[in-house]
Each structure stands twice: as structure tokens, then as C-alpha cells.
Amino acid sequence: MGIPTFIDSKTASNNTILQFTSGIDSTYYQYMFVFNDISAASDSVTFTMNFSTDGGSNYNLYKTSTFFRAQYNGSSDAVGYQAANDHDNSTDYQVISADLGNGSDESTAGVLYLWTPSNTTFIKNWTSRFNCHHAGDYSNDMFSAGYVNTASDIDAIAFKMSSGNFDGYIQMYGIT
């Protein structure tokens, strides 16, 4: 990994959606989004993302992805593939953190990487890793990865809960 250069940050305060509609361009080969204290207003929701090629007017790009998680609640544990959070060339929002609780001490944090968003020849790869306090008092370690099935220039990304509003802080970095 190269050196991260800070580009922008956004703070959600009871927002339904948070968008980065500028700063994603050909300046950097890779982009990194860092998520801090993302908390949901509703219980048992998922934190999601989607991409745009028109500056954020539409978030409807086709994605193919996979999702799995490890979880532990003090007495039981599980590691598993989560097929329900996968996409098979779908335009739906992609789950990056699942089953968040809405208690005052419950939140999610993580990192998302996006490679070559301005490349107009190939698809765009991404990976993410999050940890959250599950609504059922589990610690969840979640992994997702996939590609955006477009050769067009991705220039915006949006984040939202599957239902309700959220709070939190997201930073965007370019990596040389």
C-alpha cells in the first residue's frame, strides 16, 4: 500500500444517506474510506454502499460481490459465508456491515478500498472489512469484496442504512 493522502471527510448526524460526489478521479490509483462510530437509529439494520458514474445523480451500477463474517457473543461463535448479502450483477446497495444494534454503546467501524475508479477499460474492484456490535450482543468481524461491472468512470459513492438514519464520521483518502 502506498501513502494515504487525506481528501475529504463527511459527518452524518441523523442522515439517511452520506455521499462523496467529488474527489474521486484519476489523481489516485486507489481510494480508501475510513468509517468511525457509525451508529444506526434503528435496530438490526445493515450499512450499505453504492456507486455512481454521473456525479451522484443515480446510484445504480451493477455489482458482483461476496460477504462473510465471524461472530462471537461470549458463549458461542460462528464463521460463515452470508449468501444473502452477495450480489450477482445487481444494482442494489451492497451490505458492508450487517445487523447493527441501535444502543448507545453499539456502532460499526471499518475500511473500504476502491481501485482504479477512473479507469475506462476495466471493471472496478473493491474490498471492505468492518467490525460491529451486532444487535444480538455479538461482535461481528465482516468481510466483503467484489467488483463494479462497468468500464465507465466511477465518480461518486453513497453510504446509507438499509432502514432509518445514522450518525458517524467517514474519511476519504487517495493512495499513490
Helices and strands as residue ranges (DSSP letters): E 4-15, E 17-20, E 30-40, E 45-52, E 63-72, E 77-81, G 83-85, E 87-90, E 94-100, E 108-115, E 124-133, E 139-148, E 156-161, E 166-175
